[in-house]
Amino acid sequence: MISETFSASRRNALRLLAGGAAAGLAAGLPASPASAAARVWSVTGSGATSLKPFDDTLKRFMQDRTIPHASLAVVRKGKLVLARGYNWTADTSIAAGPASLFRIASLSKPITAAAVLKLVQDGKLSLTAKVAPLLGLSTAADPRLASVTVTHLLQHLGGWDSGVSGDPMFSDRTIAAKFGVPLPVTQAHIIQYATGRKLDHAPGTTYVYSNYGYLLLQKVIEKASGVSYASYVQSKILTPLKIKRMTLGRTAKSLRKSGEVPYFSKYTGTSVIDTSGSVVPFPYGGFNLENMAAHGGWLATAVDLAKFTTLFDAAGVLTSASISKAFAQPSIGINPNGWYYGLGWQVRPVTGGRNTWHTGTLAGTSTLMVRRYDGLSWVVLFDQRDDASGLSYGDIDPLLHTAANSVKSWPTTNLFSTYGL
């Protein structure tokens, strides 16, 4: 059973971001990618011969779309059985591996949700807490904001609709002009802007994917914990799992972390991270990654995220009760496509259990994290999401299910210790 089905609102949001219209960005001419003849295919990391269907799938997928770098990690029944880096590039000085850092975009949301669940579990927060009084938000522009709860934010039921009023996380110039402030705008500016506008739907009634709701969750975590968002996530979620490489990313190319891959897009845009007015590659200033911490700002390796998925397999950092809350149906029930958004995860009930997953997309980034009903999980990270082929990047989801289903013999070794996990 395929895990992914985009809602119409999610598709619309992605189309806006791909073209840059939501951010007021100027689309530049497509970059000239290296020809296929100039590119070299290479694979790094470990994987048994029986798992060749995964390697074959990644090779076809990347070469069809001229994707330079990717990483894939596969877990079976809690054991890391495959950890790979894949490269299809003319620049052989950079080779992605299982421990390479990638921007993970919206795979950040399950991480944020786990942090919220931990705070609730420890008695420092309630899922029914009203967000406006907790954060001191004015409800003058729309009294309905007073009824938005932490659960509403987690399940994208807060009432914001980017298809109607735009995504404030990509409205930097509009916000700067409204408040007469220079770029870059801050998270405080974004919250002030969004709070001053009416909601698009009554809270709790309509699922619409909202990056902004997860920005508010960042502030909720900081308010309830008394420490920074990154500090709380690292100490309470990542450290118990022995995950040490994950960190919040930076927008500027010059601030790339050691071991972080480069990012590629055929689009350019005018920078929103300074007032220079310079035209930059879209992944390096077409949006402000620092402001997106809780909904799209993390850097991670595929192996680290594979380890993160095991958090939800059995009680440990989170209790069984907390895990159940993560995957419980929202008040609006299952959508017509047979899935729903829980607390930071998309969930599809299937025969034998449930598939849970999340996707991520930014210019220069396309990611997928899947937990399957039969004990299989995988994470795949790409450093590109658009190219001249026009082919869908979302196709990787059914292709990986097909690859998994074609494996005849699974290894029993566990590679997590190879990567310090």
Beta strands, then each sheet from edge to edge (+ up, - down):
strand 1: 40-47
strand 2: 69-76
strand 3: 79-89
strand 4: 102-103
strand 5: 247-248
strand 6: 268-270
strand 7: 279-281
strand 8: 298-300
strand 9: 340-341
strand 10: 346-350
strand 11: 353-362
strand 12: 365-371
strand 13: 376-382
sheet 1: 1+ 3- 2+ 13- 12+ 11- 10+ 9-
sheet 2: 4+ 8- 5+
sheet 3: 6+ 7-
end
